[in-house]
């Protein structure tokens, strides 16, 4: 057993998009462990800004290019910035990124709804001039959510028993249990950190571990 395991559940149905996510999630896991060796912390436990310490190289290692914070105007003609863009073969991936935590349900729901709203601004008209619309344009609302457990929490033991496959299935069920299908993800990937008790974060609230990191995505074609 290695340091981590990965599972992806995809209902979008594009093999190249699934490979894109698989490569990035695997790279993200490797970058996270590399940062742990130097810093003694995982960058994904904080917030969106620190998250890019590992997400940006994870994407670049696969596509060999990345463009951050591209300005464009939304449908109300207000200036906005697209978080991430990258090109792979004949596709341009346009990503709006959010960071949240699994156990903060109210915040997580709000962050997910914000990400969905942000990609609704992206269409051929709003991004023309910024990106080549002759490519296949894929827009993605992506929320990366670590699962944290206080080291002395008794019910955390049940979570630790779950495999990455079981955890993905549970998340998919949770996020599609919504009356509004606009908020359904169509891809979820999870990293399980094996032997997570070896990677303890000493926070002001006590010692914590992070057994899972999940990538929740809503993927849509622009053209």
C-alpha positions in Angstrom: 0.0 0.0 0.0 1.4 3.4 -1.0 0.9 6.8 0.6 -2.4 7.3 -1.0 -5.2 5.8 -3.0 -7.5 7.5 -5.6 -11.0 6.9 -6.9 -13.0 8.9 -9.5 -16.7 8.7 -10.2 -17.6 10.3 -13.5 -21.0 10.8 -15.1 -19.9 13.5 -17.6 -18.9 10.8 -20.1 -15.8 12.3 -21.8 -12.7 10.0 -21.5 -10.3 12.8 -22.1 -11.8 14.9 -19.3 -11.7 12.0 -16.9 -8.0 11.4 -17.8 -7.4 15.1 -17.2 -8.8 14.9 -13.7 -7.1 11.6 -12.9 -3.7 13.0 -13.8 -4.2 16.2 -11.9 -5.5 14.5 -8.8 -2.6 12.1 -8.8 -0.2 15.0 -9.3 -1.9 16.9 -6.5 -1.4 14.0 -4.1 2.3 13.8 -5.0 2.8 17.5 -4.6 1.0 17.5 -1.3 3.3 14.8 0.1 6.3 16.7 -1.2 5.2 19.8 0.6 4.6 17.8 3.8 8.2 16.6 3.7 9.5 20.2 3.6 6.8 22.1 5.6 5.3 19.5 7.8 1.9 20.6 6.7 -0.5 19.9 3.7 -1.3 23.1 1.8 -4.9 21.9 1.1 -5.9 22.3 4.8 -6.2 26.1 4.8 -7.9 28.0 2.0 -8.0 28.7 -1.7 -4.9 30.8 -1.9 -2.7 28.1 -0.3 -4.4 25.4 -2.3 -2.7 26.8 -5.5 0.7 25.9 -4.0 -0.1 22.3 -5.0 -2.9 22.6 -7.6 -1.0 24.9 -10.0 2.0 22.6 -10.3 -0.3 19.6 -10.4 -2.0 21.0 -13.5 1.2 22.3 -15.1 3.0 18.9 -14.7 0.2 17.4 -16.9 -0.6 20.0 -19.5 2.8 22.0 -19.5 0.9 25.3 -19.3 -1.4 27.2 -17.0 -2.9 30.7 -17.0 -4.2 32.3 -13.8 -6.7 35.1 -13.2 -7.6 36.0 -16.7 -9.9 39.1 -16.7 -13.2 39.0 -18.6 -16.6 40.6 -18.4 -19.6 38.7 -17.3 -23.1 38.9 -18.7 -23.8 42.1 -16.7 -20.6 43.6 -18.2 -18.9 43.5 -14.8 -15.2 42.7 -14.7 -14.3 39.3 -13.3 -11.2 37.1 -13.2 -11.2 33.4 -14.2 -9.2 31.4 -11.7 -7.5 28.9 -13.9 -7.2 28.1 -17.6 -5.1 25.4 -19.2 -4.9 23.7 -22.7 -4.6 20.0 -23.3 -4.6 18.9 -27.0 -7.8 20.4 -28.5 -9.4 21.4 -25.2 -9.2 24.5 -23.1 -10.3 23.9 -19.5 -11.7 27.0 -17.8 -11.8 26.4 -14.0 -13.5 28.3 -11.2 -12.0 27.1 -7.9 -13.3 27.0 -4.4 -12.0 25.5 -1.2 -14.1 24.3 1.7 -14.3 21.6 4.4 -16.5 18.6 4.4 -17.7 19.0 8.0 -18.7 22.7 7.7 -21.9 21.9 5.8 -23.4 25.4 5.6 -20.1 26.9 4.3 -19.5 24.0 1.9 -23.0 24.4 0.4 -22.6 28.1 0.0 -19.1 27.7 -1.6 -20.4 25.1 -4.1 -23.4 27.3 -5.1 -21.0 30.2 -5.7 -18.8 28.1 -7.9 -21.8 27.0 -10.0 -22.9 30.6 -10.3 -19.4 31.7 -11.4 -19.3 29.2 -14.3 -22.7 30.4 -15.5 -20.9 33.6 -16.5 -18.7 31.7 -19.0 -19.9 31.5 -22.5 -18.6 32.1 -26.0 -19.6 35.8 -25.9 -18.1 36.6 -22.4 -14.7 34.9 -23.1 -14.2 35.8 -26.7 -11.0 37.7 -27.0 -9.5 35.9 -24.1 -9.5 32.3 -25.4 -9.6 30.7 -28.8 -13.2 29.6 -29.3 -12.0 27.3 -32.1 -10.9 24.9 -29.4 -13.3 22.7 -27.5 -14.0 24.8 -24.4 -14.8 23.0 -21.1 -15.9 25.0 -18.1 -15.6 23.5 -14.6 -16.8 24.5 -11.2 -14.3 22.8 -8.9 -14.4 22.6 -5.2 -11.6 20.9 -3.3 -12.7 19.8 0.2 -10.5 18.1 2.8 -12.0 15.9 5.5 -10.5 16.7 8.9 -10.9 14.7 12.1 -9.8 15.7 15.6 -7.3 12.9 16.5 -9.2 12.1 19.7 -12.7 12.1 18.2 -14.3 8.7 18.6 -16.6 8.7 15.6 -13.7 9.5 13.4 -12.7 5.9 13.5 -15.6 4.9 11.3 -14.5 7.4 8.6 -11.0 6.0 8.7 -12.4 2.6 7.9 -13.9 3.7 4.6 -12.1 3.1 1.3 -11.7 5.8 -1.3 -14.4 4.1 -3.4 -16.9 4.1 -0.5 -16.1 7.7 0.3 -16.7 8.8 -3.3 -20.0 6.9 -3.4 -21.1 8.6 -0.2 -20.2 12.1 -1.5 -22.0 11.5 -4.8 -25.1 10.4 -3.0 -25.0 13.5 -0.8 -24.4 16.0 -3.6 -27.1 14.6 -5.9 -29.7 14.5 -3.1 -30.9 17.9 -4.1 -34.1 19.0 -5.7 -32.2 21.4 -8.0 -30.2 19.5 -10.6 -28.3 22.6 -11.5 -26.2 21.8 -8.4 -25.5 18.2 -9.2 -21.8 17.4 -9.7 -20.9 15.1 -12.6 -17.4 14.1 -11.4 -16.1 13.5 -7.9 -12.6 12.3 -7.2 -11.2 11.4 -3.8 -7.7 11.0 -2.4 -7.4 8.7 0.6 -4.3 9.4 2.7 -3.2 6.0 3.9 -1.9 5.9 7.5 -3.3 9.4 7.9 -2.4 9.4 11.7 1.2 9.7 10.6 0.4 13.2 9.3 -0.9 15.2 12.3 -1.6 18.9 12.0 -1.3 20.7 15.4 -3.9 23.4 15.1 -5.0 25.9 17.9 -8.1 23.7 18.3 -6.1 20.5 18.9 -4.5 17.8 16.8 -6.2 17.0 13.5 -5.7 14.5 10.7 -6.9 14.7 7.1 -7.8 11.2 5.8 -9.5 12.3 2.6 -9.3 15.2 0.1 -12.1 15.3 -2.5 -12.5 17.1 -5.8 -16.1 17.9 -6.5 -16.7 19.1 -10.1 -19.5 20.3 -12.3 -18.3 20.1 -15.9 -20.1 21.7 -18.9 -19.3 22.3 -22.5 -19.1 25.9 -23.7 -19.3 25.2 -27.4 
